[in-house]
Amino acid sequence: MKKTRLKSKEINRFLADYKVNLTKKDQVELWEGEQKIIIVNGVPSFFYYEEKVIPTLRYLQNHLDCLKNITVDMGAIKHIINGADVMRPGIVEIDEGFEKDDFIVIVDKNNQKPLAVGIALLNSEELKKTNSGKVIKNIHYVGDKIWNLP
């Protein structure tokens, strides 16, 4: 795996959408292998998906507000953490104001902990109106390769 040291100023322009502002004191590295990962202070914090920088679940555990949330019932959890896409019947709460193709964090109802990051297949208004079908494509979930990085 190739590791490259990055300056916080270089990476901040990619993170502006998430209201993240790294300082000179933050140690930032880019790990390139099977997946490109940005490590901040020793924690896998962002990953690349189709040339876009997305927060990891480890980062979202402490910064849940940087993505819109979808809350799922407890019955959906086992499917989502095995990589399944999110189906409409499992959703119990929907944040307002996201668009189709936005990145969304999926959280569980009881603990409000992030389970997965996905891509919205509908905007928030369409999602509220629909009753069935696949609504979020799962791209990163608890237990996948990104989650299991050291």
C-alpha positions in Angstrom: 0.0 0.0 0.0 1.4 3.4 -1.0 1.3 6.1 1.7 1.6 9.8 0.9 1.7 12.6 3.4 -0.8 15.4 2.5 -1.0 19.0 3.7 -4.3 19.8 5.5 -4.7 22.8 3.1 -4.6 20.5 0.1 -7.3 18.3 1.4 -9.6 21.0 2.9 -10.9 21.9 -0.5 -12.3 18.4 -0.9 -13.9 18.4 2.5 -15.6 21.8 2.3 -19.0 20.1 1.6 -18.8 18.3 4.9 -18.0 21.5 6.9 -14.6 20.0 7.9 -11.6 22.2 8.3 -8.3 20.4 9.1 -5.5 22.4 10.7 -1.7 22.2 10.3 -1.6 20.1 13.5 -3.7 17.3 11.9 -1.6 14.5 10.4 -3.1 13.6 7.0 -2.1 10.7 4.8 -3.4 9.2 1.6 -3.3 5.4 1.5 -3.5 4.0 -2.0 -4.1 0.4 -2.6 -7.3 -1.4 -3.6 -9.1 1.6 -2.2 -7.9 5.2 -1.8 -8.3 6.2 1.9 -7.6 9.5 3.7 -6.2 8.9 7.2 -6.5 11.8 9.6 -4.6 11.5 12.9 -4.3 7.8 12.4 -8.0 7.2 11.8 -9.4 6.2 8.4 -11.6 9.2 7.9 -12.5 9.6 4.2 -12.6 7.3 1.2 -12.8 7.9 -2.5 -15.8 6.7 -4.4 -15.9 7.5 -8.1 -13.4 10.4 -7.6 -15.5 11.9 -4.8 -14.3 12.1 -1.1 -16.8 10.5 1.3 -16.6 10.3 5.1 -16.1 6.8 6.6 -18.3 5.3 9.3 -15.4 5.7 11.7 -15.4 9.5 11.1 -19.2 9.7 11.1 -19.3 8.1 14.6 -18.1 11.5 16.0 -19.3 13.8 13.2 -22.8 12.4 12.3 -24.0 15.8 11.2 -21.8 16.1 8.1 -24.2 13.9 6.0 -28.0 13.7 5.9 -29.4 10.8 7.9 -31.9 8.0 7.2 -33.0 6.0 10.2 -33.9 2.3 9.8 -35.7 -0.1 12.1 -33.9 -2.8 13.9 -35.0 -5.5 11.5 -33.1 -3.9 8.6 -29.7 -3.8 10.4 -28.5 -7.3 9.7 -29.2 -6.9 6.0 -27.5 -3.4 5.8 -24.3 -4.5 7.6 -24.0 -7.4 5.2 -23.9 -4.9 2.3 -27.6 -5.0 1.2 -29.1 -1.8 -0.3 -31.7 0.0 1.8 -35.3 -0.8 1.0 -38.1 1.7 1.7 -40.1 -0.5 4.2 -37.2 -0.5 6.7 -36.9 3.3 6.9 -38.6 5.0 9.9 -37.1 8.6 9.7 -35.9 10.7 6.8 -33.9 13.9 7.0 -35.2 16.8 4.8 -33.4 18.4 1.9 -31.3 15.8 0.1 -31.2 15.2 -3.6 -30.9 12.1 -5.7 -27.3 10.9 -5.8 -26.4 12.6 -2.5 -24.4 10.6 0.0 -26.5 9.5 3.0 -25.6 7.9 6.4 -27.9 5.2 7.5 -28.3 5.0 11.3 -30.2 2.5 13.5 -33.3 3.6 15.4 -32.4 2.6 18.9 -28.7 3.7 19.2 -28.5 6.4 16.5 -25.2 4.9 15.4 -24.0 4.9 11.8 -24.4 1.6 10.0 -23.6 2.4 6.4 -23.0 5.2 3.9 -25.1 5.1 0.7 -26.2 7.0 -2.3 -29.8 8.2 -2.4 -31.7 6.8 -5.4 -34.5 9.4 -4.8 -34.6 12.8 -3.3 -36.1 13.3 0.2 -39.6 14.3 -1.0 -39.9 11.3 -3.4 -38.6 9.0 -0.7 -41.3 10.1 1.7 -44.0 9.4 -0.9 -42.9 6.0 -2.0 -43.8 2.8 0.0 -41.6 0.1 -1.6 -38.4 -0.7 -3.5 -34.7 0.0 -3.2 -34.1 3.6 -2.2 -30.4 3.8 -1.1 -27.4 2.1 -2.7 -25.1 0.8 0.0 -21.4 1.7 -0.7 -19.7 1.4 2.8 -21.0 -0.6 5.8 -19.9 -1.9 9.2 -17.6 -4.9 8.6 -16.5 -4.1 5.0 -12.8 -3.6 3.9 -12.8 0.1 4.8 -14.3 -0.5 8.2 -11.7 -3.2 8.9 -8.7 -1.0 8.2 -6.3 -0.7 11.2 
